[in-house]
């Protein structure tokens, strides 16, 4: 059990570091503006993307320190919810301009955003079930 807890904690710390690097890369260096296919409308989506990354950092650090299944499920539910809001805002604003390149890019991006939205909804349902199982004291199935 101790080895599994150590793996979980190191995974939480690793995830927090990756999210912190993404937050730095998007906002500071090199910044989202270096990507030629993103328009100025990306600024209308950036707050939700940043909120999702910050929430993920906080949840992972807290769960590395306090290892409770219910807390992890609740934190993941919050992160998935904010991420879903960011995906829906990306769908609405669609801050992408591919210029004269392949005309299928907008359709492909819409399909990927749609898959992300559906995946987030499924993830939220899974985390809700995990939360209720943890609160009820039910252990997850062994792997």
PEFEN-V809170 format. One record per pair of residues at least 12 apart in sequence whose ideal C-beta (glycine too) atoms are under 10 Angstrom apart, sorted by the first residue. I is the first residue (numbers start at 1). J is the second residue. Records with the same first field share a line. If there is no record, write none. Layout:
I->J + J
This chain:
4->67
5->67
8->63 + 64 + 67 + 72
9->60 + 63 + 64 + 65 + 67
10->64
11->60 + 63 + 64
12->59 + 60 + 61 + 62 + 63 + 64 + 65 + 67 + 72 + 75
13->60 + 61 + 63 + 64 + 65
14->60 + 64
15->56 + 57 + 59 + 60 + 61 + 63 + 64 + 79
16->56 + 57 + 58 + 59 + 60 + 61 + 62 + 63 + 64
17->57 + 60 + 61
18->53 + 56 + 57 + 60
19->52 + 53 + 54 + 55 + 56 + 57 + 58 + 59 + 60 + 61 + 79
20->53 + 54 + 56 + 57 + 60 + 61
21->53
22->49 + 50 + 52 + 53 + 56 + 57
23->49 + 50 + 52 + 53 + 54 + 56 + 57
24->53
26->42 + 46 + 49 + 50 + 53
27->46 + 49 + 50 + 53
32->45 + 46 + 49 + 95
35->96
36->97 + 98 + 99 + 101
37->95 + 96 + 97 + 98 + 99 + 101 + 105 + 109
38->95 + 96 + 97
39->93 + 94 + 95 + 96 + 97
40->95 + 97
41->90 + 93 + 94 + 95 + 96 + 97
42->90 + 93 + 95 + 96
43->93 + 95
44->89 + 90 + 92 + 93 + 95
45->85 + 86 + 87 + 88 + 89 + 90 + 91 + 92 + 93 + 94 + 95
46->86 + 89 + 95
47->86 + 89
48->82 + 83 + 84 + 85 + 86 + 87 + 88 + 89 + 90
49->82 + 83 + 85 + 86 + 87 + 89 + 90
50->82 + 86
51->79 + 82 + 83 + 85 + 86
52->78 + 79 + 80 + 81 + 82 + 83 + 84 + 85 + 86 + 87
53->79 + 82 + 83 + 86
54->79 + 82
55->75 + 76 + 78 + 79 + 80 + 81 + 82 + 83
56->75 + 76 + 78 + 79 + 80 + 82 + 83
57->79
58->75 + 78 + 79
59->71 + 72 + 74 + 75 + 76 + 77 + 78 + 79
60->72 + 75 + 76 + 79
62->75
63->75 + 76
68->134
69->130 + 131 + 133 + 134 + 135 + 137 + 138 + 139 + 140
70->130 + 131 + 132 + 133 + 134 + 135 + 136 + 137
71->131 + 134
72->127 + 130 + 131 + 134
73->126 + 127 + 128 + 129 + 130 + 131 + 132 + 133 + 134 + 135
74->127 + 128 + 130 + 131 + 134 + 135
75->127 + 131
76->123 + 124 + 126 + 127 + 128 + 130 + 131
77->123 + 124 + 125 + 126 + 127 + 128 + 130 + 131
78->124 + 127
79->120 + 123 + 124 + 127
80->119 + 120 + 121 + 122 + 123 + 124 + 125 + 126 + 127 + 128
81->120 + 123 + 124 + 127
82->120
83->116 + 117 + 119 + 120 + 123 + 124
84->116 + 117 + 119 + 120 + 121 + 123 + 124
85->120
86->116 + 120
87->112 + 113 + 114 + 115 + 116 + 117 + 118 + 119 + 120
88->113 + 116 + 117 + 120
90->109 + 110 + 112 + 113 + 116 + 117
91->109 + 110 + 113 + 114 + 116 + 117
94->106 + 109 + 110 + 113
96->109 + 110 + 113
